Amino acid sequence: MHATIRRLAAIGLMTTGMFAAAPASAQQFTMKMSLPTINDVVHEYFKAIKAGVEQRSGGRIAVQIYPANQLGQLPVVVEGVALGTIEAAASANGFWVSLEPRFQVFDAPGLFDNVLHGIKVTNDPAIRARMATFGVDKGVEIISPGIYSPMMLLTHKGVRSIADFQGQKVRTQGGAPIQVEPFKKLGVIPVSLPLGEALPAMQNKTIDGMIAGVAPFTAFKYYDIAKPLTFLPATTLVAPIVANRQFLKSLGPELEKIVREEAAKAEVLYTDWNMNSIKTYEDTWRKNGGEIVTLPPAEAARYLEIVGPVTAQVLSANPKTKEDYAAFLAAAKKYR
């Protein structure tokens, strides 16, 4: 009897020792990452971060990825990142503007000539340092600018000239002035809707059109609803990946460094992988009966002439945003 008790006590001590040693390698943090899309560059980017962070942290950080709005529509997700209930998320830029007006600069028509030009501009060291200050006093931080794709306009009627914009009720990515005022100048009636609410609105024709990137249009089979997809001239869809700053600091120097390094390393996906993906999505759109429209040069130039002045006016309303816009314009010129 006493021998049995001694053996059980010994086993108990060994077990206690095992659990005492466990915290060095056991999970300590959970990093939830939310995105509104699925199987696109953001999804691949998150998967790359997950693989790198979990491997390098020895499992101390568990990364959980929630695509296709599983954690809620974008306004809820943006609020969650600010509050720290969601550790990081990607969102169409317009929804971050509601939290931090300085994000507006990313949506300026004519700023980025195309996706690759946008990547060059946002990788400029001075611009990168400037972006790192966006949202700091709101408790958030950009971990990647997320230069996503050309901005596309899907409509039931089709937009092939400036005149075709007139009177169309179009879903925008947020309700900030930079999202709505340039469109108003074109005669558009802007309607702010999260991506998850746009599909039914297009189906029942509550709206005439919507803007987004070609990836979600194709992934969610919008070609079954409408066919004409128009490139908006020199306008880029930016979907920044934003993290809660308190969460990053709570990781401690070693783990925070790992997260930041893996986030930076994974940005390579926004070049070759994403450019190939955009082409594949465009091909898929056409194969399913969709049309991709590029405005004639004269119409494209007219588009920028109309929206340019109102863009400058909107971004000059706030001294800090005006300063940001001037810095981005200078960098854009440098990399042309």
CORUR-V555738 format. One record per residue. N is the residue number from 1. SS is DSSP state (A for helix, B for strand, O for the rest). PSI is psi in whole degrees, -180 to 180 (NA if undefined). Layout:
n=<N N>
ss=<SS SS>
psi=<PSI PSI>
//
This chain:
n=<1 2 3 4 5 6 7 8 9 10 11 12 13 14 15 16 17 18 19 20 21 22 23 24 25 26 27 28 29 30 31 32 33 34 35 36 37 38 39 40 41 42 43 44 45 46 47 48 49 50 51 52 53 54 55 56 57 58 59 60 61 62 63 64 65 66 67 68 69 70 71 72 73 74 75 76 77 78 79 80 81 82 83 84 85 86 87 88 89 90 91 92 93 94 95 96 97 98 99 100 101 102 103 104 105 106 107 108 109 110 111 112 113 114 115 116 117 118 119 120 121 122 123 124 125 126 127 128 129 130 131 132 133 134 135 136 137 138 139 140 141 142 143 144 145 146 147 148 149 150 151 152 153 154 155 156 157 158 159 160 161 162 163 164 165 166 167 168 169 170 171 172 173 174 175 176 177 178 179 180 181 182 183 184 185 186 187 188 189 190 191 192 193 194 195 196 197 198 199 200 201 202 203 204 205 206 207 208 209 210 211 212 213 214 215 216 217 218 219 220 221 222 223 224 225 226 227 228 229 230 231 232 233 234 235 236 237 238 239 240 241 242 243 244 245 246 247 248 249 250 251 252 253 254 255 256 257 258 259 260 261 262 263 264 265 266 267 268 269 270 271 272 273 274 275 276 277 278 279 280 281 282 283 284 285 286 287 288 289 290 291 292 293 294 295 296 297 298 299 300 301 302 303 304 305 306 307 308 309 310 311 312 313 314 315 316 317 318 319 320 321 322 323 324 325 326 327 328 329 330 331 332 333 334 335 336>
ss=<O A A A A A A A A A A A A A A A A A A A A A O O O O O O B B B B B B O O O O O O A A A A A A A A A A A A A A A A O O O O B B B B B B O O O O O O O A A A A A A A A A A O O O O B B B O O A A A A A O O O A A A A A A A O O O O O O O A A A A A A A A O O A A A A A A A O O O O A A A O B B B B B O O B B B B B B B B B O O O O O O A A A A O O O B B B B O O O O A A A A A A A A A O O O B B B B O O A A A A A A A A A O O O O O B B B B O A A A A A A O O A A A O O O B B B B B B B B B B B O O B B B B A A A A A A O A A A A A A A A A A A A A A A A A A A O A A A A A A A A A A A A A A A A O O O B B B O O O A A A A A A A A A A A A A A A A A A A O O O A A A A A A A A A A A A A A A A O O>
psi=<-51 -36 -40 -44 -42 -39 -43 -39 -40 -42 -41 -42 -40 -43 -44 -41 -39 -45 -32 -33 -18 -41 -23 -29 -11 162 132 -27 147 130 100 130 122 145 150 -16 -174 145 34 -169 -35 -41 -44 -39 -46 -40 -37 -41 -46 -49 -47 -45 -45 -38 -48 -27 0 30 3 -23 123 120 125 127 130 92 173 44 31 -25 8 169 163 -43 -38 -41 -44 -44 -39 -41 -42 -37 -19 6 -20 129 -33 152 156 143 148 137 -35 -28 -22 -26 -33 -24 -40 105 -24 -19 -19 -30 -33 -25 8 118 140 -6 -54 127 -36 -176 -48 -36 -41 -38 -41 -44 -46 -6 -1 131 -41 -38 -40 -43 -38 -45 -32 -17 -11 123 2 -43 -3 3 16 168 139 124 -15 138 -25 55 104 -57 170 147 131 148 116 128 156 -39 -29 139 112 -1 169 -38 -29 -17 -28 124 -1 134 112 132 128 165 70 165 15 156 -38 -25 -29 -36 -44 -39 -40 -37 -25 -2 10 150 102 143 117 122 140 156 -40 -21 -7 -36 -54 -32 -35 -39 -44 6 32 -32 156 -23 178 154 144 -172 164 -27 -56 -34 -43 -44 -37 13 45 -16 -14 -11 -44 156 -42 120 117 131 130 122 132 41 126 136 118 131 80 145 119 137 156 124 -38 -37 -46 -43 -33 -18 -24 160 -43 -52 -36 -42 -41 -48 -46 -42 -41 -36 -42 -42 -39 -13 -17 -24 -23 -7 -96 -51 -47 -39 -41 -39 -43 -44 -42 -42 -40 -43 -42 -40 -47 -40 -24 22 4 159 139 121 131 124 142 152 -43 -38 -38 -42 -40 -40 -51 -32 -36 -47 -20 -54 -40 -31 -49 -39 -45 -45 -10 -5 -30 129 -40 -42 -37 -43 -43 -46 -43 -42 -43 -41 -41 -41 -38 -41 -40 -35 11 NA>
//
